[in-house]
């Protein structure tokens, strides 16, 4: 008989969305959508559980956004859990680094269907028709700086012949970029001999292993431009296999109402601003067409690229602000589009063949740029020499990240543009 559970994590309830205050202040609809975005995702999660009636719901840490999480967030979460109690759905909640046990509001009285994992590994059974069909093992972060390898504290209960799931908020093999939070390896998780793991902490949805089934559900709502695309939870179906094991099949369910995206618009050879506007509109409308139902707002970073006679004009802040303002009518659509920033990564329109033939400093500079464009190894070598003082600096090397090949090519284009602006006699 199949087992069904919903796996969600990193709801970050009541996130303030720093950096968008100016946009939100000037636009009432956007302000409302941002204020309610994390709560909308949570409400959609509870409605999914009410409809599906899974055997249980797992919330794998960072349910709240900050250690001093808001009373509003806790009360709304508790309200949702009461709704699930009426449907007979169990809820298992683990605390993470953003909402450790040390900061938990102890005055909250949870309904009886809710299990909040403590600072040691616990296991709880799921019953159906008087029989145990699953064991859920879990632990919470005790403090905001949980550095222990919590995965090594888990062990399968061999006395129980049923599906066994681990719930943990952790960083597996450096996937999060923040290894200090309950770090562990994939082998640590597999060594427990549990049938599956429901993980939190990494905001990107990721299936680390099919058997045992080890998954990050990702965040329920994208929080910034580096968390693009739809966000949500996993609906997991567990089926017994002939060899006595279990096979897990997951389905992604969208929860987030606000979606982040980046769009590149090619304006190569464009000579008129109205054509720039037309191409921008076309790019953004195509983004809307590709967006799944359920998204109410798209927050978009737009990049203009290509060689154009408008390069100098588009690099003026006022010109880009005017273009963005011209596109504000797209905010009224479904989903509405708000441009967070409009970047000009263009270059001047030039006759490169003519420049490359010139016997002057500009011609030599562009010939050097051409060679580096054609030879990535040479580009890396020269960039390393130029940037070495930065990466050998005592303080800077701790915070700077070395550019990849794509970034180096973009820097080369920018350097070429500066050479033309400075060295060309006009």
C-alpha positions in Angstrom: 0.0 0.0 0.0 1.4 3.4 -1.0 2.4 6.1 1.5 2.0 9.8 0.6 3.7 12.8 2.1 4.4 16.4 1.3 7.9 17.8 1.8 8.4 21.5 2.2 11.2 23.6 3.7 12.6 27.1 3.9 9.3 29.0 4.0 11.0 32.0 5.6 7.7 33.4 6.8 7.5 37.2 7.1 10.6 37.9 5.0 10.9 41.7 4.5 12.3 41.5 1.0 15.1 44.1 1.6 16.1 46.2 -1.3 12.7 46.5 -2.8 11.2 49.0 -0.3 11.3 51.9 -2.8 9.5 50.0 -5.5 6.9 48.6 -3.0 6.3 52.0 -1.4 5.4 53.5 -4.8 3.2 50.6 -5.8 0.4 49.4 -3.6 -0.2 46.2 -5.4 3.4 45.1 -5.4 3.7 46.1 -1.7 0.8 43.8 -0.9 2.1 40.9 -2.9 5.5 41.1 -1.3 4.2 41.5 2.2 2.0 38.4 1.8 4.3 36.3 -0.6 5.6 33.9 2.0 2.2 33.6 3.7 0.6 32.9 0.4 3.0 30.1 -0.3 2.2 28.6 3.2 -1.5 28.9 2.6 -1.2 27.2 -0.8 0.8 24.4 1.0 -2.0 23.9 3.5 -4.7 23.9 0.8 -2.7 21.3 -1.1 -2.6 19.1 2.1 -6.4 19.6 2.6 -7.0 18.5 -0.9 -4.5 15.6 -1.1 -4.9 14.4 2.5 -1.4 13.0 2.6 -0.3 10.7 5.5 1.8 13.6 6.8 3.5 16.9 6.0 7.2 17.6 6.6 8.5 21.1 7.3 12.3 20.7 7.1 13.5 23.9 8.9 13.8 27.7 8.4 10.0 27.9 8.6 10.5 31.4 10.0 12.9 34.0 8.5 14.7 35.2 11.6 15.7 34.0 15.0 13.3 36.5 16.6 10.5 35.2 14.3 7.3 37.2 14.2 4.3 36.4 16.3 2.2 36.8 13.1 4.1 34.1 11.4 3.8 31.6 14.3 0.1 32.3 14.7 -0.6 31.8 11.0 1.4 28.6 10.9 -0.5 27.3 14.0 -3.8 28.2 12.3 -2.8 26.2 9.2 -1.9 23.2 11.3 -5.3 23.3 13.0 -6.9 23.1 9.6 -4.8 20.0 8.9 -5.8 18.5 12.2 -9.4 18.6 11.1 -8.3 16.5 8.0 -6.3 14.0 10.1 -3.0 15.1 8.6 0.1 14.8 10.8 2.7 17.7 10.7 6.4 17.2 11.5 8.4 20.4 12.0 12.2 20.7 12.3 13.9 24.0 13.2 16.9 25.3 11.2 19.5 27.9 11.5 17.1 30.8 11.0 14.7 29.6 13.6 16.6 27.4 16.1 14.9 25.9 19.2 16.6 28.5 21.4 14.4 31.2 19.9 11.2 29.2 19.8 8.1 30.9 21.3 7.3 28.4 24.0 3.9 30.0 24.7 2.6 28.6 21.5 0.2 25.7 22.0 0.3 23.5 18.9 -2.6 21.2 18.0 -2.1 17.5 18.7 -1.3 16.6 15.1 1.9 18.7 15.2 5.3 17.2 16.3 8.1 19.7 16.8 11.5 17.9 16.8 13.8 18.6 19.7 17.6 18.9 20.0 18.1 15.1 20.0 16.9 12.7 17.2 13.4 11.5 17.8 11.3 9.0 15.9 7.5 9.0 15.6 5.2 6.5 14.0 2.5 7.0 11.4 -0.5 4.7 11.9 -3.0 3.4 9.4 -5.8 1.0 10.3 -3.9 0.2 13.6 -0.7 -0.6 11.8 2.6 1.3 11.7 3.2 2.3 8.1 6.1 4.7 8.6 8.6 6.1 11.1 9.6 9.7 10.8 13.0 10.5 12.4 14.0 14.2 13.0 16.0 16.7 14.9 16.1 20.5 15.2 19.0 23.0 15.4 19.5 23.8 19.0 21.1 27.2 18.3 21.7 29.6 15.5 25.2 28.3 15.0 24.6 24.5 14.8 27.9 23.2 13.6 27.5 19.5 14.5 27.1 16.8 11.9 23.6 15.9 12.9 23.2 13.3 10.2 25.5 11.0 12.1 23.0 10.9 15.0 20.4 9.1 12.9 20.0 5.3 12.8 17.3 3.1 11.3 15.1 1.3 13.8 15.6 -2.3 12.7 12.8 -3.4 15.0 10.2 -1.8 12.7 9.6 -3.2 9.2 8.2 -0.1 7.6 9.2 3.0 5.6 11.6 5.2 7.5 12.2 8.9 6.7 14.8 11.3 8.1 14.0 15.1 8.5 17.0 17.4 8.7 18.1 21.0 8.0 21.6 20.6 6.8 24.3 21.4 4.2 25.3 18.3 2.2 28.7 18.2 0.6 29.0 22.0 0.4 25.9 22.5 -1.8 24.7 25.5 0.1 27.8 27.6 0.3 27.3 27.8 4.0 28.9 24.6 5.3 29.0 25.7 8.9 25.3 24.8 9.3 24.9 21.1 10.3 27.4 20.0 7.6 27.3 16.4 6.4 28.1 14.2 3.4 25.8 12.2 1.2 27.5 9.1 2.6 26.6 10.2 6.1 22.9 10.2 5.1 23.1 6.8 3.3 25.0 5.2 6.2 21.9 5.6 8.4 20.0 3.0 6.2 16.9 5.1 6.2 14.7 4.8 3.2 14.5 8.5 2.4 15.4 12.0 3.6 13.5 15.2 3.5 16.1 18.0 3.7 16.0 21.8 4.1 18.5 24.6 4.0 19.4 24.6 0.3 16.9 26.8 -1.6 17.3 25.0 -4.9 15.2 21.9 -5.5 17.6 19.0 -5.9 17.3 15.2 -5.8 20.6 14.0 -4.4 19.8 10.3 -4.6 17.0 8.1 -6.0 17.7 5.2 -3.7 17.6 6.0 -0.9 15.5 8.9 -1.8 17.3 12.1 -0.6 15.8 15.4 -1.6 15.9 19.1 -1.0 12.5 20.5 -1.8 13.9 24.0 -2.2 12.4 27.2 -0.9 8.6 27.6 -1.0 9.0 31.2 -2.2 12.0 32.8 -4.0 13.5 35.5 -1.8 15.7 37.4 -4.3 17.0 37.6 -7.9 19.4 34.7 -7.3 16.4 32.4 -6.6 14.7 32.5 -10.0 11.9 30.4 -11.4 9.0 28.6 -9.7 9.3 27.6 -6.1 7.3 25.2 -4.0 7.2 21.7 -2.4 7.5 18.0 -3.3 4.5 15.6 -3.3 6.1 12.2 -2.7 4.5 8.8 -3.2 6.2 5.8 -1.6 5.6 2.4 -3.1 6.9 -1.0 -1.8 9.3 -2.9 -4.1 9.5 -6.7 -4.7 12.8 -6.8 -2.8 11.3 -5.5 0.4 12.5 -1.9 -0.1 10.7 1.3 -1.1 10.6 3.4 -4.3 9.9 7.1 -4.0 8.3 9.2 -6.8 8.3 13.0 -6.4 6.2 15.7 -8.1 7.0 19.4 -7.8 4.1 21.5 -6.8 4.3 25.3 -7.2 3.6 27.4 -4.2 5.3 30.8 -4.7 3.2 33.7 -6.0 6.1 36.0 -6.7 8.8 34.9 -9.1 12.2 36.3 -9.9 13.7 36.2 -13.4 16.5 37.6 -15.6 15.9 38.5 -19.2 18.5 39.3 -21.9 17.3 41.5 -24.8 19.4 41.6 -27.9 19.6 45.1 -29.5 22.5 44.5 -31.8 22.5 47.0 -34.6 19.4 48.9 -33.3 19.5 52.6 -34.1 16.3 53.9 -32.5 15.0 54.0 -28.9 11.5 53.0 -30.0 12.9 49.7 -31.4 14.7 49.2 -28.0 11.3 49.6 -26.3 9.6 47.2 -28.7 12.2 44.5 -28.2 12.1 45.0 -24.4 8.3 44.6 -24.5 8.5 41.5 -26.7 11.1 39.9 -24.3 9.0 40.5 -21.2 5.7 39.3 -22.9 7.5 36.1 -23.9 8.5 35.6 -20.3 4.9 36.0 -19.2 3.8 33.4 -21.8 6.4 30.9 -20.4 5.3 31.4 -16.8 3.1 28.7 -15.2 -0.3 29.6 -13.7 -0.2 30.7 -10.0 2.4 33.4 -10.5 1.0 36.8 -9.6 4.1 38.9 -10.0 7.4 38.7 -12.0 10.3 40.7 -10.6 12.7 41.0 -13.5 16.3 42.0 -14.0 16.7 43.1 -17.7 20.0 43.1 -19.5 20.5 44.9 -22.9 23.3 43.5 -25.0 24.7 43.9 -28.5 26.6 46.6 -30.4 24.5 49.7 -31.0 24.9 53.4 -31.8 22.7 53.9 -28.7 25.3 52.5 -26.4 26.4 55.8 -24.9 22.7 56.9 -24.4 21.7 53.7 -22.8 24.5 53.9 -20.2 22.9 57.0 -18.8 20.8 56.2 -15.7 18.1 58.6 -16.7 17.6 57.0 -20.1 17.2 53.5 -18.6 14.8 54.8 -16.0 12.7 56.4 -18.7 12.6 53.1 -20.6 11.6 51.2 -17.4 8.9 53.8 -16.8 7.5 53.2 -20.3 7.1 49.5 -19.5 5.1 50.1 -16.3 1.8 49.2 -18.1 3.0 45.6 -17.9 2.4 45.7 -14.1 -1.4 45.4 -14.7 -1.2 42.0 -16.4 -1.4 38.5 -15.0 1.2 38.0 -13.8 2.3 41.7 -13.5 5.9 42.6 -14.4 8.0 44.8 -12.3 11.6 45.7 -13.5 14.0 45.6 -10.6 16.8 47.0 -12.6 17.6 47.6 -16.3 21.2 47.1 -17.2 23.1 48.2 -20.4 25.7 45.6 -21.1 26.1 46.9 -24.7 29.0 48.0 -26.7 29.4 50.8 -29.3 28.6 50.0 -32.9 31.9 50.0 -34.7 33.4 48.7 -37.9 35.7 46.2 -36.3 37.4 45.2 -39.5 38.4 48.9 -40.0 39.6 49.3 -36.5 41.6 46.1 -36.5 43.6 47.4 -39.6 44.6 50.6 -37.9 48.2 51.1 -36.9 47.7 53.0 -33.7 47.2 52.3 -30.0 43.4 51.7 -30.4 44.0 49.2 -33.3 46.7 47.3 -31.2 44.4 47.2 -28.2 41.5 45.8 -30.2 43.8 43.2 -31.9 44.8 42.1 -28.4 41.2 41.9 -27.4 40.4 39.8 -30.5 43.2 37.3 -29.7 41.9 36.9 -26.2 38.4 36.4 -27.5 39.6 33.6 -29.7 41.9 32.1 -27.1 40.3 31.5 -23.7 43.5 30.3 -22.1 45.2 33.6 -23.1 42.3 35.5 -21.6 42.6 33.6 -18.3 46.4 34.1 -18.2 46.2 37.9 -18.8 43.3 38.3 -16.4 45.1 36.4 -13.7 48.1 38.7 -14.0 45.9 41.8 -13.9 43.7 40.6 -11.0 46.4 38.9 -8.9 47.0 41.9 -6.6 43.3 41.8 -5.6 43.2 38.1 -4.8 46.5 38.2 -2.9 45.3 41.1 -0.7 44.9 40.1 2.9 41.3 41.2 3.3 39.9 41.2 -0.3 40.8 37.6 -1.0 38.4 36.5 1.7 35.4 38.1 0.0 36.2 38.2 -3.7 35.1 35.4 -6.0 37.2 34.7 -9.1 35.3 35.4 -12.3 34.4 32.4 -14.5 35.0 32.4 -18.3 31.7 34.0 -19.1 32.4 36.9 -16.7 35.9 37.3 -18.1 34.4 37.7 -21.6 32.0 40.3 -20.4 34.8 42.2 -18.7 36.8 42.0 -22.0 33.8 43.5 -23.9 33.6 46.3 -21.3 37.4 46.9 -21.6 37.1 47.1 -25.4 34.2 49.6 -25.1 36.3 51.8 -22.7 39.3 51.7 -25.1 37.1 52.9 -28.0 35.6 55.7 -25.9 39.0 56.9 -24.5 41.3 56.3 -27.5 39.1 57.2 -30.5 39.4 60.8 -31.6 36.0 62.1 -32.3 
